[in-house]
Amino acid sequence: MNSRASRPMSPCVNICTLDEEHVCMGCLRRLEEIIAWGTMSGEEQWALVDELQRRFPKHPLVG
């Protein structure tokens, strides 16, 4: 069970291929978000997870 008191698991699904807009086709993060993930606070990571759900509501990985 995910608790907002801890950090989320990385959205990475090991399908690391960027499209022409530098968005990963696996986890749907932008290149700069992938690079920053390790230095983000838990709160920032959760915010990105929430943002991915808003950006791609019908995608099977986040929807």
FENDA-V97291 format. One record per residue. N is the residue number from 0. RES is the residue in three letters. SS is DSSP state (A for helix, B for strand, O for the rest). NEAR is the number of other ideal C-beta (glycine too) atoms within 12 Angstrom. Layout:
{{N & RES & SS & NEAR} {N & RES & SS & NEAR}}
//
This chain:
{{0 & MET & O & 7} {1 & ASN & O & 13} {2 & SER & O & 10} {3 & ARG & O & 14} {4 & ALA & O & 10} {5 & SER & O & 13} {6 & ARG & O & 21} {7 & PRO & O & 27} {8 & MET & O & 16} {9 & SER & O & 22} {10 & PRO & O & 32} {11 & CYS & O & 22} {12 & VAL & O & 19} {13 & ASN & O & 12} {14 & ILE & O & 15} {15 & CYS & O & 18} {16 & THR & O & 17} {17 & LEU & B & 20} {18 & ASP & O & 15} {19 & GLU & O & 8} {20 & GLU & O & 12} {21 & HIS & O & 16} {22 & VAL & B & 22} {23 & CYS & B & 30} {24 & MET & O & 22} {25 & GLY & O & 23} {26 & CYS & O & 30} {27 & LEU & O & 35} {28 & ARG & O & 34} {29 & ARG & B & 23} {30 & LEU & A & 20} {31 & GLU & A & 16} {32 & GLU & A & 28} {33 & ILE & A & 26} {34 & ILE & A & 14} {35 & ALA & A & 17} {36 & TRP & A & 28} {37 & GLY & A & 13} {38 & THR & A & 12} {39 & MET & O & 23} {40 & SER & O & 15} {41 & GLY & A & 19} {42 & GLU & A & 15} {43 & GLU & A & 18} {44 & GLN & A & 27} {45 & TRP & A & 23} {46 & ALA & A & 20} {47 & LEU & A & 29} {48 & VAL & A & 30} {49 & ASP & A & 19} {50 & GLU & A & 20} {51 & LEU & A & 31} {52 & GLN & A & 19} {53 & ARG & A & 15} {54 & ARG & A & 21} {55 & PHE & O & 23} {56 & PRO & O & 14} {57 & LYS & O & 11} {58 & HIS & O & 19} {59 & PRO & O & 10} {60 & LEU & O & 22} {61 & VAL & O & 23} {62 & GLY & O & 12}}
//
